[in-house]
Amino acid sequence: MINEESFILDHIDLAILRLMQANARISNVDLAKSLELVPSAVLERVKKLEKKKVITGYYAKVNPVAVDLKLLAFISMKSSQSFSCNDTARELAKIPDVQEVHVIAGDDCFLVKVRTADSASLMALLRDSFSKVPNILSVKTTIVLETVKEQQQLIIPEK
């Protein structure tokens, strides 16, 4: 379990996060130049940020259309389990087409983000995968017609 104290960051850590979030492929040398530090000190800080689970991974952002995943949908689900029980959430997270699973407040229990090739493949996903998840009482699907903004980057504060 990670406690909040492990996330105490100074202004240099925050600057590293801002630079790496803008370009995860930035070299350690370029990172050090931008921060006016020696590369060994920057590398040590990055390793500490990874160890503390502040930096949780490095990913290539792939255009979904390029891999024939043109349909984006958000699916709200109600479960017979209380929202504090994560069994259903874990089962939903195991489905490969699922990109995100959020436990939410309100009438529904979960908000799930999926990408599929088209409406037929979305229907197959609902029928073949989601229908097999126990405890799901209802499903409401919202198909995205156009994405105006989609962002994974966080606003890293200045200190």
Backbone as numpy.savetxt, mean C-alpha at the origin, in Angstrom:
# Nx Ny Nz CAx CAy CAz Cx Cy Cz
6.65 -6.63 17.60 5.81 -5.45 17.60 6.69 -4.21 17.60
6.36 -3.26 16.75 7.13 -2.03 16.66 6.42 -0.97 17.48
7.18 -0.32 18.39 6.56 0.74 19.16 6.85 2.09 18.50
6.07 3.09 18.87 6.19 4.41 18.25 7.56 5.02 18.49
8.22 4.68 19.58 9.54 5.23 19.86 10.55 4.84 18.80
10.36 3.68 18.16 11.30 3.26 17.12 11.16 4.12 15.87
10.10 4.93 15.79 9.88 5.79 14.64 10.32 7.24 14.88
11.05 7.50 15.95 11.52 8.86 16.18 12.57 9.18 15.12
12.29 10.22 14.33 13.15 10.57 13.20 13.64 12.00 13.33
14.89 12.24 12.97 15.40 13.61 12.98 15.27 14.21 11.58
15.73 15.45 11.43 15.56 16.15 10.15 16.33 15.48 9.02
17.44 14.82 9.32 18.20 14.13 8.27 17.45 12.88 7.82
16.89 12.11 8.77 16.08 10.95 8.41 14.92 11.36 7.51
14.25 12.45 7.88 13.11 12.92 7.09 13.55 13.36 5.70
14.71 14.00 5.60 15.23 14.41 4.30 15.56 13.18 3.44
16.13 12.17 4.05 16.41 10.92 3.33 15.11 10.32 2.80
14.09 10.29 3.63 12.80 9.73 3.22 12.20 10.52 2.06
12.27 11.85 2.12 11.73 12.67 1.03 12.46 12.37 -0.28
13.79 12.33 -0.22 14.58 12.09 -1.43 14.34 10.68 -1.98
14.30 9.70 -1.11 14.11 8.31 -1.56 12.70 8.06 -2.06
11.74 8.75 -1.47 10.36 8.60 -1.92 10.20 9.20 -3.32
10.91 10.30 -3.58 10.85 10.92 -4.91 11.56 10.06 -5.95
12.62 9.36 -5.53 13.37 8.52 -6.46 14.02 7.39 -5.66
13.37 6.25 -5.60 13.88 5.12 -4.82 15.17 4.56 -5.41
15.46 4.91 -6.66 16.68 4.42 -7.30 17.86 5.36 -7.11
17.69 6.40 -6.33 18.79 7.33 -6.11 19.98 6.58 -5.50
21.15 6.85 -6.02 22.34 6.17 -5.49 22.68 6.74 -4.12
23.40 5.96 -3.36 23.83 6.41 -2.04 24.73 7.64 -2.17
25.57 7.67 -3.20 26.47 8.81 -3.42 25.65 10.08 -3.70
24.63 9.96 -4.56 23.79 11.12 -4.88 22.98 11.56 -3.67
22.53 10.61 -2.90 21.80 10.90 -1.67 22.71 11.68 -0.71
23.92 11.21 -0.56 24.88 11.87 0.33 25.20 13.29 -0.17
25.37 13.46 -1.48 25.64 14.79 -2.03 24.49 15.75 -1.73
23.27 15.28 -1.93 22.09 16.12 -1.69 21.99 16.54 -0.23
22.44 15.68 0.65 22.35 15.94 2.09 23.63 16.57 2.66
24.65 16.68 1.80 25.95 17.19 2.21 26.54 16.38 3.37
26.46 15.06 3.21 27.01 14.11 4.18 27.92 13.13 3.44
28.68 12.37 4.20 29.51 11.34 3.58 28.65 10.11 3.29
28.93 9.41 2.18 28.11 8.25 1.81 27.98 7.19 2.90
29.04 6.93 3.66 28.96 5.89 4.69 27.95 6.25 5.78
27.86 7.54 6.12 26.89 7.97 7.14 25.46 7.82 6.62
25.27 8.16 5.35 23.93 8.04 4.75 23.52 6.57 4.65
24.44 5.74 4.22 24.14 4.31 4.10 23.77 3.73 5.46
24.48 4.12 6.50 24.17 3.65 7.85 22.76 4.10 8.27
22.40 5.33 7.96 21.07 5.83 8.31 19.99 5.07 7.53
20.21 4.84 6.25 19.22 4.11 5.44 19.04 2.70 6.00
20.13 2.05 6.35 20.04 0.70 6.93 19.24 0.72 8.24
19.46 1.74 9.07 18.70 1.86 10.32 17.21 2.09 10.04
16.91 2.92 9.02 15.51 3.16 8.65 14.85 1.88 8.17
15.58 1.05 7.46 15.05 -0.25 7.01 14.85 -1.18 8.21
15.83 -1.22 9.11 15.75 -2.10 10.28 14.58 -1.72 11.18
14.32 -0.40 11.33 13.22 0.08 12.16 11.86 -0.06 11.46
11.88 -0.52 10.21 10.65 -0.67 9.40 10.01 0.69 9.06
10.85 1.74 9.01 10.38 3.03 8.50 10.33 2.93 6.98
11.39 2.40 6.38 11.40 2.05 4.95 11.04 0.58 4.89
9.91 0.28 4.24 9.40 -1.09 4.24 9.61 -1.83 2.93
10.13 -1.16 1.91 10.37 -1.84 0.65 10.66 -0.86 -0.46
11.06 -1.41 -1.60 11.36 -0.63 -2.80 10.60 -1.29 -3.95
9.89 -0.48 -4.73 9.02 -1.05 -5.75 9.14 -0.27 -7.05
8.92 -0.98 -8.14 8.77 -0.33 -9.44 7.28 -0.04 -9.62
6.95 1.17 -10.01 5.54 1.52 -10.27 5.24 1.16 -11.71
4.37 0.19 -11.91 4.07 -0.34 -13.23 2.73 0.23 -13.70
2.68 0.67 -14.94 1.44 1.16 -15.52 0.49 -0.03 -15.67
-0.67 -0.01 -15.00 -1.59 -1.16 -15.04 -2.07 -1.49 -16.45
-2.22 -0.49 -17.30 -2.69 -0.73 -18.67 -1.66 -1.56 -19.44
-0.37 -1.33 -19.15 0.70 -2.07 -19.83 0.64 -3.57 -19.55
0.05 -3.96 -18.43 -0.07 -5.38 -18.08 -1.53 -5.83 -18.11
-2.32 -5.12 -18.90 -3.72 -5.46 -19.17 -4.59 -5.52 -17.91
-4.36 -4.56 -17.00 -5.21 -4.44 -15.82 -5.88 -3.07 -15.89
-6.82 -2.95 -16.81 -7.44 -1.66 -17.13 -8.56 -1.27 -16.18
-9.13 -2.23 -15.48 -10.29 -1.94 -14.64 -9.88 -1.86 -13.18
-10.19 -0.72 -12.57 -9.92 -0.51 -11.14 -11.27 -0.47 -10.43
-11.36 -1.20 -9.34 -12.61 -1.22 -8.58 -12.31 -1.23 -7.08
-13.24 -0.61 -6.35 -13.21 -0.65 -4.89 -14.43 -1.44 -4.45
-14.21 -2.37 -3.55 -15.28 -3.26 -3.13 -15.47 -3.09 -1.62
-16.67 -2.69 -1.23 -17.02 -2.58 0.19 -17.70 -3.88 0.60
-17.29 -4.40 1.73 -17.83 -5.68 2.19 -18.26 -5.59 3.64
-19.35 -6.26 3.91 -19.83 -6.39 5.29 -19.57 -7.84 5.70
-19.11 -8.02 6.93 -18.77 -9.34 7.44 -19.62 -9.65 8.67
-19.85 -10.93 8.90 -20.58 -11.32 10.10 -19.67 -11.28 11.32
-18.35 -11.19 11.12 -17.41 -11.07 12.24 -17.34 -9.62 12.68
-16.96 -9.42 13.91 -16.75 -8.05 14.36 -15.51 -7.51 13.66
-15.45 -6.18 13.53 -14.33 -5.59 12.80 -12.99 -5.83 13.47
-13.00 -6.22 14.72 -11.74 -6.47 15.42 -11.15 -7.84 15.07
-11.91 -8.69 14.41 -11.42 -10.01 14.02 -10.80 -9.93 12.63
-9.56 -10.33 12.51 -8.84 -10.16 11.25 -8.84 -11.40 10.36
-9.56 -12.46 10.73 -9.56 -13.67 9.90 -10.04 -13.38 8.48
-11.13 -12.67 8.36 -11.67 -12.35 7.04 -10.72 -11.45 6.27
-10.15 -10.47 6.94 -9.20 -9.56 6.28 -8.00 -10.34 5.75
-7.50 -11.28 6.52 -6.36 -12.09 6.07 -6.73 -12.94 4.86
-7.95 -13.48 4.86 -8.39 -14.28 3.71 -8.51 -13.42 2.46
-9.04 -12.21 2.63 -9.13 -11.29 1.49 -7.74 -10.93 0.97
-6.81 -10.71 1.86 -5.45 -10.32 1.48 -4.72 -11.43 0.71
-5.13 -12.67 0.87 -4.50 -13.78 0.16 -4.87 -13.83 -1.32
-5.92 -13.15 -1.71 -6.38 -13.18 -3.10 -5.41 -12.35 -3.94
-4.78 -12.95 -4.96 -3.74 -12.24 -5.72 -4.19 -10.94 -6.37
-5.42 -10.85 -6.83 -5.89 -9.63 -7.50 -6.13 -8.47 -6.54
-6.16 -8.76 -5.26 -6.41 -7.73 -4.25 -5.13 -6.93 -4.02
-5.24 -5.61 -4.19 -4.09 -4.74 -3.96 -4.07 -4.18 -2.55
-5.24 -3.92 -1.99 -5.32 -3.33 -0.66 -6.54 -3.89 0.07
-6.40 -4.06 1.36 -7.52 -4.44 2.23 -7.48 -3.49 3.43
-8.58 -2.79 3.64 -8.67 -1.85 4.76 -9.86 -2.23 5.64
-9.64 -2.29 6.93 -10.73 -2.45 7.89 -11.26 -1.05 8.13
-12.57 -0.86 7.94 -13.13 0.49 7.99 -14.25 0.60 9.02
-14.52 1.84 9.40 -15.64 2.14 10.28 -16.86 2.44 9.42
-18.02 2.25 9.97 -19.26 2.54 9.24 -20.07 1.28 9.03
-20.94 1.33 8.03 -21.83 0.19 7.77 -21.09 -1.04 7.29
-20.01 -0.83 6.52 -19.25 -1.96 5.99 -18.05 -2.23 6.88
-17.44 -3.39 6.69 -16.29 -3.79 7.50 -14.96 -3.62 6.77
-14.98 -3.83 5.45 -13.75 -3.81 4.67 -13.91 -2.99 3.41
-12.83 -2.35 3.00 -12.74 -1.70 1.71 -11.56 -2.34 1.00
-11.81 -2.91 -0.17 -10.82 -3.68 -0.90 -10.60 -3.04 -2.26
-9.35 -2.89 -2.63 -8.99 -2.35 -3.94 -8.50 -3.49 -4.82
-9.06 -3.58 -6.04 -8.65 -4.62 -6.98 -8.44 -4.01 -8.37
-7.61 -4.65 -9.15 -7.44 -4.31 -10.57 -7.62 -5.60 -11.36
-8.41 -5.50 -12.42 -8.62 -6.64 -13.31 -8.56 -6.15 -14.76
-8.60 -7.08 -15.67 -8.52 -6.73 -17.09 -9.80 -6.04 -17.58
-10.95 -6.52 -17.12 -12.22 -6.00 -17.62 -13.34 -6.41 -16.68
-14.56 -6.06 -17.04 -15.70 -6.37 -16.16 -15.94 -7.87 -16.05
-15.66 -8.62 -17.10 -15.85 -10.07 -17.04 -14.87 -10.69 -16.03
-13.65 -10.22 -16.02 -12.68 -10.76 -15.06 -12.99 -10.29 -13.64
-13.57 -9.10 -13.50 -14.02 -8.65 -12.18 -15.15 -9.56 -11.68
-16.07 -9.87 -12.55 -17.18 -10.76 -12.17 -16.64 -12.13 -11.77
-15.67 -12.63 -12.51 -15.08 -13.93 -12.18 -14.38 -13.87 -10.82
-13.71 -12.76 -10.54 -13.06 -12.58 -9.25 -14.09 -12.59 -8.12
-15.17 -11.87 -8.31 -16.23 -11.83 -7.30 -16.84 -13.22 -7.10
-17.11 -13.89 -8.19 -17.77 -15.19 -8.13 -16.82 -16.30 -7.63
-15.59 -16.32 -8.13 -14.70 -17.44 -7.85 -13.84 -17.25 -6.60
-13.56 -16.02 -6.22 -12.67 -15.80 -5.08 -13.38 -15.21 -3.87
-14.04 -14.06 -4.06 -14.66 -13.40 -2.91 -15.82 -14.21 -2.34
-16.53 -14.93 -3.19 -17.67 -15.72 -2.69 -17.21 -16.87 -1.80
-15.94 -17.24 -1.89 -15.41 -18.34 -1.07 -14.87 -17.87 0.28
-14.78 -16.57 0.48 -14.29 -16.03 1.75 -15.43 -16.15 2.77
-15.19 -16.86 3.88 -16.26 -17.03 4.86 -16.62 -15.71 5.55
-17.82 -15.65 6.02 -18.33 -14.55 6.84 -18.69 -13.28 6.08
-18.58 -13.27 4.75 -18.97 -12.08 3.98 -20.49 -12.09 3.82
-21.13 -11.01 4.28 -22.58 -10.91 4.20 -23.04 -10.15 2.97
-22.30 -9.10 2.60 -22.69 -8.31 1.44 -21.47 -7.70 0.79
-21.64 -7.40 -0.51 -20.56 -6.84 -1.32 -21.14 -5.72 -2.17
-20.47 -4.57 -2.15 -20.85 -3.46 -3.03 -19.61 -3.07 -3.82
-19.73 -3.07 -5.14 -18.59 -2.79 -5.99 -18.74 -1.44 -6.66
-17.67 -0.64 -6.61 -17.63 0.64 -7.29 -16.53 0.57 -8.34
-16.91 0.73 -9.60 -15.94 0.70 -10.70 -15.48 2.12 -10.97
-14.16 2.29 -11.08 -13.57 3.60 -11.34 -13.61 3.87 -12.84
-14.18 5.01 -13.21 -14.25 5.38 -14.62 -12.99 6.11 -15.08
-12.45 6.93 -14.18 -11.24 7.69 -14.50 -10.52 8.02 -13.20
-9.22 7.91 -13.22 -8.41 8.26 -12.04 -7.79 9.62 -12.27
-8.09 10.56 -11.40 -7.54 11.91 -11.50 -6.22 11.98 -10.74
-6.15 11.32 -9.59 -4.92 11.30 -8.80 -4.85 9.98 -8.06
-3.69 9.38 -8.14 -3.42 8.16 -7.37 -1.98 8.29 -6.90
-1.77 8.27 -5.62 -0.45 8.57 -5.07 -0.13 7.65 -3.92
1.06 7.12 -3.93 1.53 6.29 -2.81 2.43 7.09 -1.88
3.03 8.17 -2.40 3.96 8.96 -1.60 3.24 9.65 -0.45
3.91 9.69 0.68 3.40 10.36 1.86 3.97 11.78 1.91
3.28 12.66 2.60 3.80 14.00 2.84 4.75 13.88 4.04
6.03 13.99 3.78 7.04 13.88 4.84 7.24 15.27 5.44
6.99 15.43 6.74 7.07 16.76 7.34 8.52 17.27 7.44
8.65 18.57 7.49 9.94 19.20 7.80 10.05 19.22 9.31
11.26 19.15 9.84 11.42 19.25 11.30 12.16 20.50 11.65
